[in-house]
Amino acid sequence: MEHIEFSLILPAYNQGSILKKSIAEIIKTFGHACELIIVDDGSTDNTHEAVKYIQNIKLIRNSNNMGKGYSVKTGMLSARGEYRIFTDADLPYGTEGIKHILEKLKKGCDVAIGHRENPYPDSILRLIGHRIFNAFVKRNIMMPFNDTQCGLKGFRSLAADAIFKQLSTNGFAFDIEALYLAMMLNYNICVVDIKQISNSLSTITVKDVFRMLADVRKIKKTYIKQ
């Protein structure tokens, strides 16, 4: 069987307009050394058409819009690389951020998570919301991380399989369950300072925010005994 060093998973929902550019940047940086997996989360635009004719890309299509967590889980469990990284389809941390995560995994980290010092430099309201949500997570789940929602994380293959096979959160709060599972399984988690070069094209709505808060409570109820 062909050895694959690392897999890169891009969950995508209605991002056909930017995928070709992102894929070109990934291929320019990594060549075909990485297994590139696009998970189209039931898009209603041309996301599928934008990538289906590009060679050496694995395209997975969800029949419906299942959520980012579901899409990342699907990509992680279908990946074959020794190291498996996911990031947002518009590459808000660039390929340099991916390199930093990959380097940490190669140096022995089981899980490597991106940390942004200031994730929303152009929006004070989003920054306040980000900090309130992190405080809510820390209060309910007692996590030591200051940026659970950074959309750039990597896993060694054994950790990816063990964590994502158990993952049940389909929405945007899936990172929290994944990190909690990593802590429960005693994996070595490394925090990697990364630079955000652009604001991610967020699809999070007010409804999603309330769903995330509910998911945090559900994660607490599932894993933390009162």
Secondary structure, 3 states (H helix, E strand, C coil): CCCCCEEEEEEECCCHHHHHHHHHHHHHHHCCCEEEEEEECCCCCCHHHHHCCCCCEEEEECCCCCCHHHHHHHHHHHCCCCEEEEECCCCCCHHHHHHHHHHHHHCCCCEEEEECCCCCCCCHHHHHHHHHHHHHHHHHHCCCCCCCCCCEEEEEHHHHHHHHCCCCCCCCCHHHHHHHHHHHCCCCEEEEECCCCCCCCCCCCHHHHHHHHHHHHHHHHHHCCC
